[in-house]
């Protein structure tokens, strides 16, 4: 069992930086059960995107037995975009096989996720019980993971998935031991990425690129390319600075945009 009161500040930092996000949950019991699964592994940052208004009612509290503090302190957001603003690495979960991104084995990427969590927020995103995550939600993820299950019933209950993820992180990190890293790079967050994508869209519009190609497809593919690089905050700031100057230059000389 993980001793979250061991005084190991670096280990606690890893735990505090791991986030679970449920997008548009339907059943109150599942919200409470996820909260309990999180507390089993000393995780506490639960975020809910557009949950039912009564998400802390009796059914949720009953399933969150021993972990009502996690449920009570859950943060509520109107959109996944808002929930990811301070998150540097987002991991989407899916049982579907029709997704554009190839899922990675959770056990394979867990060590690198824990390393990122030394200095950055790492979020695991769970979809609603009926349809899971939409493609536009998965497009915001740096990684897509799936848990191998029977084809007869491939989808897991939300709490089951959360518990397996928590266990795998604990196992991969030997119960979140003290990190051997002296320091970690601060990675670009969701808010930084959204700002950069907005600047990129503005630039592509200015040079008439968006008129030739489907703008949404281009934006999505650029986001996926950008997220695969896992850029640091400084790298994101450098690119944003360049895009800002390019957009300013083109705005000042609209008649010369085709020559830039």
C-alpha positions in Angstrom: 0.0 0.0 0.0 1.2 3.5 -0.8 2.1 5.6 2.2 1.2 9.1 1.1 2.3 10.6 4.5 5.9 9.4 4.2 7.2 12.9 4.0 8.7 12.1 0.6 8.1 15.5 -1.0 9.2 14.5 -4.5 6.9 11.4 -4.4 4.0 13.6 -3.2 4.7 16.0 -6.1 4.3 13.1 -8.6 1.0 12.1 -7.0 -0.3 15.7 -6.9 0.5 16.1 -10.6 -1.6 13.1 -11.7 -5.1 14.1 -12.8 -8.2 12.1 -13.6 -10.8 13.8 -15.8 -14.2 12.4 -16.5 -15.9 13.9 -19.6 -19.7 14.2 -19.3 -20.3 11.4 -16.8 -23.8 10.0 -16.6 -24.1 7.9 -13.5 -23.5 9.3 -10.1 -22.3 6.0 -8.7 -19.5 5.8 -11.3 -18.2 9.3 -10.3 -18.1 8.2 -6.6 -16.4 4.9 -7.5 -13.7 6.7 -9.5 -13.0 8.9 -6.5 -12.6 5.8 -4.3 -10.3 4.1 -6.9 -8.2 7.3 -7.0 -7.8 7.3 -3.2 -6.7 3.7 -3.3 -3.6 4.9 -5.0 -3.1 8.2 -3.2 -4.4 10.3 -6.1 -6.6 13.3 -5.4 -7.0 15.6 -8.4 -10.4 14.7 -9.9 -11.9 16.9 -12.6 -15.4 16.6 -14.0 -16.5 18.1 -17.4 -20.2 18.9 -17.5 -21.3 16.4 -14.8 -24.9 16.1 -13.6 -25.7 19.0 -11.2 -26.3 16.6 -8.4 -23.0 14.7 -8.8 -22.4 14.7 -5.0 -25.7 13.2 -4.1 -26.3 10.0 -2.1 -25.5 7.5 -4.9 -22.1 9.1 -5.5 -21.3 9.4 -1.8 -22.2 5.7 -1.3 -19.8 4.6 -4.0 -17.1 7.0 -2.8 -17.0 5.5 0.7 -13.8 6.5 2.4 -13.1 9.0 -0.4 -15.8 11.6 -0.1 -13.0 14.2 0.2 -12.0 13.4 -3.4 -15.6 13.8 -4.6 -16.2 16.9 -2.5 -13.1 18.7 -3.8 -13.5 17.7 -7.5 -13.2 20.6 -9.9 -16.0 21.2 -12.4 -15.4 22.5 -15.9 -17.6 23.4 -18.8 -15.3 21.9 -21.4 -12.3 19.6 -21.8 -10.3 22.5 -23.1 -10.8 24.3 -19.8 -9.9 21.2 -17.8 -6.6 20.8 -19.7 -5.4 24.4 -19.4 -2.7 23.6 -16.9 -2.0 20.0 -18.1 1.2 19.3 -20.0 0.6 15.6 -21.0 -3.0 14.3 -21.6 -3.7 10.6 -22.0 -7.0 9.5 -23.6 -8.6 6.2 -22.8 -10.7 4.2 -25.4 -11.9 0.7 -26.1 -12.8 1.7 -29.7 -10.9 0.4 -32.7 -12.1 3.0 -35.1 -9.8 5.7 -33.7 -7.3 7.6 -35.9 -4.5 7.4 -33.3 -3.0 4.0 -32.5 -3.4 3.2 -28.8 -0.2 2.6 -26.8 0.1 -0.1 -24.1 -0.3 1.7 -20.7 2.5 -0.4 -19.2 4.8 0.7 -21.9 4.4 4.5 -21.4 3.7 4.6 -17.7 7.4 5.2 -16.8 7.7 8.2 -19.1 4.4 9.6 -17.8 5.6 9.3 -14.2 8.8 11.1 -15.2 6.8 13.9 -16.7 4.7 14.1 -13.6 7.8 15.1 -11.6 7.3 18.7 -12.8 4.1 18.7 -14.9 0.5 17.9 -14.7 -0.4 14.5 -16.4 -4.1 13.8 -17.0 -5.9 10.6 -17.7 -9.2 11.3 -19.5 -12.2 9.0 -19.3 -15.2 9.4 -21.5 -18.9 9.0 -20.6 -20.3 5.5 -19.9 -22.4 5.4 -23.2 -20.1 6.6 -25.9 -16.7 7.2 -24.4 -14.5 10.0 -25.7 -15.4 11.8 -28.9 -12.8 12.1 -31.7 -12.4 15.8 -30.9 -11.6 14.9 -27.3 -9.0 12.3 -28.4 -7.4 14.9 -30.7 -6.4 16.9 -27.6 -4.5 13.9 -26.2 -0.8 13.3 -26.4 -1.3 9.6 -26.0 -4.2 7.2 -26.4 -4.2 4.1 -24.3 -6.5 1.0 -24.2 -6.7 -1.8 -21.7 -6.7 -5.3 -23.4 -10.1 -6.9 -22.8 -12.4 -9.5 -24.4 -13.9 -8.6 -27.7 -17.2 -9.9 -26.3 -17.3 -6.9 -24.0 -14.3 -4.6 -24.6 -15.4 -1.5 -22.6 -14.7 -1.3 -18.9 -16.7 0.5 -16.2 -15.2 3.9 -15.5 -14.1 3.0 -12.0 -12.5 -0.3 -13.2 -10.5 1.6 -15.8 -9.4 4.2 -13.2 -8.4 1.5 -10.8 -6.3 -0.3 -13.4 -4.6 2.9 -14.4 -3.8 3.7 -10.8 -2.4 0.2 -10.2 -0.3 0.4 -13.4 1.2 3.7 -12.4 1.9 2.4 -8.9 3.5 -0.8 -10.3 5.6 1.1 -12.8 6.8 3.5 -10.2 7.3 0.9 -7.5 4.7 2.8 -5.5 5.9 6.2 -6.7 9.4 6.1 -5.2 11.6 9.2 -4.8 12.7 10.5 -8.2 16.4 10.3 -9.1 16.0 13.4 -11.3 17.5 16.6 -10.0 15.0 18.7 -11.9 12.4 18.4 -14.7 11.6 20.4 -17.7 8.4 22.4 -17.6 6.3 21.3 -20.5 3.9 23.3 -22.6 0.3 23.1 -21.2 -3.0 22.8 -22.8 -3.6 26.6 -22.5 -0.2 27.2 -24.3 -1.1 24.7 -27.0 -4.5 26.3 -27.6 -2.9 29.8 -27.9 -0.3 28.5 -30.3 -2.9 26.7 -32.4 -4.9 29.9 -32.6 -1.8 31.8 -33.8 -1.1 29.0 -36.4 -4.7 29.2 -37.6 -4.4 33.0 -38.0 -1.2 32.6 -40.0 -2.6 29.9 -42.3 -5.6 32.1 -42.9 -3.4 35.1 -43.7 -1.4 33.2 -46.4 -4.6 31.8 -47.9 -3.6 28.2 -46.9 -6.9 27.6 -45.2 -8.8 28.4 -48.4 -7.1 25.5 -50.2 -7.2 22.9 -47.5 -9.8 22.0 -44.9 -9.0 24.3 -42.0 -10.2 21.9 -39.3 -8.2 19.0 -40.6 -5.1 21.1 -40.9 -5.5 22.4 -37.3 -6.1 18.9 -36.0 -3.1 17.4 -37.8 -0.8 20.3 -36.6 -2.0 19.8 -33.1 -1.2 16.1 -33.2 2.2 16.8 -34.7 2.9 19.4 -32.0 1.8 17.2 -29.2 4.0 14.3 -30.3 7.0 16.4 -29.8 6.2 17.0 -26.1 7.7 20.6 -26.3 8.9 22.5 -23.2 7.3 25.7 -22.2 10.3 27.6 -23.5 10.0 25.9 -26.9 6.3 26.7 -27.1 7.0 30.4 -26.1 9.7 30.7 -28.8 7.3 29.4 -31.5 4.5 31.6 -30.2 6.8 34.6 -30.4 7.7 33.8 -34.0 4.0 33.3 -35.0 3.0 36.5 -33.3 5.7 38.5 -35.2 4.7 36.8 -38.5 1.0 37.6 -38.0 1.9 41.2 -37.0 4.0 41.6 -40.2 1.3 40.2 -42.4 -1.3 42.4 -40.8 0.8 45.5 -41.4 1.4 44.5 -45.1 -1.8 42.7 -46.2 -1.0 43.3 -49.9 2.3 41.5 -49.6 1.1 38.4 -47.8 1.7 36.1 -50.7 5.4 37.1 -50.7 6.1 36.2 -47.1 
